[in-house]
Amino acid sequence: MIAAWAGASPVLLVAFAVVFLPGLALGAAGRLRGLTLWALAPVLGVAAFAGLALVYGAARVPWSALTIVAGLAVLAAIAWLAGLWLGPRRTEPRPAGRGIRLLAAGLVIGIALTTVRFVIYVHEPAAISMTNDAVFHLNAVRHILETGSASSLQVSSVVGSRGFYPAAWHALASAVVLFTGVEIPVAANMVSLVIAAGVWPVGVTWLARRMVGAGSIVVPLTAALSASLVVFPMLMFQWGVLYSFALSLALVPAVAALVVGSAAWMTADSPVAGRARSAVLLGVLLLAGLGAIALSQPASLLTWAIIAVSWFTWWAVPAAFATTGRTRGVLLVAAAAALAVFVALWVVLSRATSGSHWPPFRTKVEAVLDVLLNGPVLLPVMAGVSILMLVGVVVAALRRELRWLATAWVVLAGLYVVAASIGNPLLRRMLLGAWYADPYRIAAACAVVIVPLAAVGLAWIAGWATRAISRRRGAEADAFGARWALVAVASLGVAALIAAPMIQMRAVTQGTVDAESRYVTPDYLSPDERALLERLDEHVGEGERVIGNPSTGMGFGYMLSGRDVFPRTWAHPRTPQWQLIQNDLRDAGTDPEVCEALETYGSPDFVVDFGLGESTPGRYELLGMTDFEGRPGFELVDREGDASLWRITACEP
């Protein structure tokens, strides 16, 4: 396993460059430096990739390595020309060397622990997530490569649909394939690793800096604790698989930090001089960030909005009552307007999805305990993180400048309680519709505030302990406490990896626990079945179609071979014709109605037999799409173990 990951390291570097490098160039043009630049680089990079894909799709410019590089070069040139108007970067005091060392240590701990856990779970760089959503996502990447369009307005055509589907993640993954030529699963896993171990820890660390200041030990502790939760980022690569949602949620902290730090930005922390230039730069960065989130997964805009509105309310209302006259009125109106926009956004996004799909599975008391003990969606309780988080909630509630953080936690935690324990259909639709009432997604969203709260709690405990057992005071006590806190986080993180290298996902609707990683289980797509799909192009022509039971993993065939495999998603069509096919296809040699039904789906030339299928949620047993041996009208073309490919001769003229 280690040798395979080492061999894939060049691809990982390319994935890192795809996610970070364009944003580094654009951010540097905006006079950003240091942690600010690194945190906003993936935000700007995702906005650039997804935006280019939209423009290219509308202009019918093919999505290729050459056009991607050319488009990014043009964007960088425009940014640098615009940067001339911003003027030179404002000089700032050089940060203390001790603070830089602590920050670097925290980031190393967070990134390393996340990387190791990701590699252990995924197992191999070319592994495929054996989940329903992976079929669509990986096939969408193949579709981009074949059609030359990564536009969010066109990518859904991979399954014959039309309309908007957020395709920022797919644009990134396809770019890695175009630049390296690797298999799609390798590119998907490398982009996912960059999101989990790069975008997330750097972004949430910068959020901590913007909320408490660069000199606080909360910042390096946040970096180290970024790997402390199961619900994010790892759960998003177990459940679903939710590539797009993982990307969008990893971007939220950095985009939220633009709002949380906006007051300081406009007074002292802007990288450029002048209020007008500072405001324009902040506005451009914020628009790019919101666009990046929306084109990754719009539901995460609500997570951002919860944080942004919480901060703005706690900043604007006290400021209003601390002043008089027109200023008070302006601030109160602004706060009311922010709440109104927030509600409108919530209503729009809640109604933009297909609704609430997931039932409650906990009592109200159990759901509240899940939140307090950090054991949502039946995951093991995270006692240590929970203690730190609860201390952090108390500290935040007592400090006026951090009350917004405690408020955001209450709101997000409340959404999880509703998802887990309240069954009212209207309430679930209106409050949770943007997330499909999926408790896994909502639990993951809570991580954006849990990690900073835990860092606040750990910083308070470390400072209190240091002052209690030594004569150190002030900055010296904070630094001493931070060093030992980082050692503790690293030690406990390593111990947790040794004790439980894989924390398996729980299925809340069935009450079951995964027996192994969803990247290695053969239950959905076995090694024999994958081998057969990978050589479909040896037997199936470019104009020929292959059908099968999508509940057997055969839908991966399009991604693996480039041949026309149908369906290209986990779900089978809901039509009378498909109903006949799924029940009676193997009788096509004696039942002419089957051939008539097949005409509805382009008269497929082949069928794969991967067995009966499954009867678990989201999967189906289709009796008519297996057991073709000895049946008239079918000719064996290829076999690998129990997996087989058959030519449909029953309907030939």
Stockholm file with secondary structure:
# STOCKHOLM 1.0

chainA/1-653         MIAAWAGASPVLLVAFAVVFLPGLALGAAGRLRGLTLWALAPVLGVAAFAGLALVYGAARVPWSALTIVAGLAVLAAIAWLAGLWLGPRRTEPRPAGRGIRLLAAGLVIGIALTTVRFVIYVHEPAAISMTNDAVFHLNAVRHILETGSASSLQVSSVVGSRGFYPAAWHALASAVVLFTGVEIPVAANMVSLVIAAGVWPVGVTWLARRMVGAGSIVVPLTAALSASLVVFPMLMFQWGVLYSFALSLALVPAVAALVVGSAAWMTADSPVAGRARSAVLLGVLLLAGLGAIALSQPASLLTWAIIAVSWFTWWAVPAAFATTGRTRGVLLVAAAAALAVFVALWVVLSRATSGSHWPPFRTKVEAVLDVLLNGPVLLPVMAGVSILMLVGVVVAALRRELRWLATAWVVLAGLYVVAASIGNPLLRRMLLGAWYADPYRIAAACAVVIVPLAAVGLAWIAGWATRAISRRRGAEADAFGARWALVAVASLGVAALIAAPMIQMRAVTQGTVDAESRYVTPDYLSPDERALLERLDEHVGEGERVIGNPSTGMGFGYMLSGRDVFPRTWAHPRTPQWQLIQNDLRDAGTDPEVCEALETYGSPDFVVDFGLGESTPGRYELLGMTDFEGRPGFELVDREGDASLWRITACEP
#=GR chainA/1-653 SS CHHHHHHTHHHHHHHHHHHHHHHHHHHHHTTCCHHHHHHHHHHHHHHHHHHHHHHHHHHTCCCCHHHHHHHHHHHHHHHHHHHHHHCSCCCCCCCCHHHHHHHHHHHHHHHHHHHHHHHHHHCSTTCCCCSHHHHHHHHHHHHHHHHSCCCTTTGGGGGTCCSCCCCHHHHHHHHHHHHHCCCHHHHHHHHHHHIIIIIHHHHHHHHHHHHHCTTCTHHHHHHHHTTSCSTTTGGGGTSTTCHHHHHHHHHHHHHHHHHHTHHHIIIIICSSSSHHHHHHHHHHHHHHHHHHHHTTCTTHHHHHHHHHHHHHHHHHHHHHHTSCHHHHHHHHHHHHHHHHHHHHHHHHHHHSSSCCCCCCCSCHHHHHHHHHHTCGGGCCCCHHHHHHHHHHHHHHHHSGGGHHHHHHHHHHHHHHHHHHHCCCHHHHHHHHGGGTTCHHHHHHHHHHHHHHHHHHHHHHHHHHHHHHHSSCCHHHHHHHHHHHHHHHHHHHHHHHHHHCSCCCCEETTTTEECSSCTTTCSSSSCHHHHHHHHTGGGTSCTTCEEECCGGGTGGGHHHHHCSEEECCSSSCCCSHHHHHHHHHGGGTTTCHHHHHHHHTTTCCSEEEECCSBCCSTTCCBCGGGSCCTTCTTEEEEEEETTEEEEEECTTCC
#=GC SS_cons         CHHHHHHTHHHHHHHHHHHHHHHHHHHHHTTCCHHHHHHHHHHHHHHHHHHHHHHHHHHTCCCCHHHHHHHHHHHHHHHHHHHHHHCSCCCCCCCCHHHHHHHHHHHHHHHHHHHHHHHHHHCSTTCCCCSHHHHHHHHHHHHHHHHSCCCTTTGGGGGTCCSCCCCHHHHHHHHHHHHHCCCHHHHHHHHHHHIIIIIHHHHHHHHHHHHHCTTCTHHHHHHHHTTSCSTTTGGGGTSTTCHHHHHHHHHHHHHHHHHHTHHHIIIIICSSSSHHHHHHHHHHHHHHHHHHHHTTCTTHHHHHHHHHHHHHHHHHHHHHHTSCHHHHHHHHHHHHHHHHHHHHHHHHHHHSSSCCCCCCCSCHHHHHHHHHHTCGGGCCCCHHHHHHHHHHHHHHHHSGGGHHHHHHHHHHHHHHHHHHHCCCHHHHHHHHGGGTTCHHHHHHHHHHHHHHHHHHHHHHHHHHHHHHHSSCCHHHHHHHHHHHHHHHHHHHHHHHHHHCSCCCCEETTTTEECSSCTTTCSSSSCHHHHHHHHTGGGTSCTTCEEECCGGGTGGGHHHHHCSEEECCSSSCCCSHHHHHHHHHGGGTTTCHHHHHHHHTTTCCSEEEECCSBCCSTTCCBCGGGSCCTTCTTEEEEEEETTEEEEEECTTCC
//
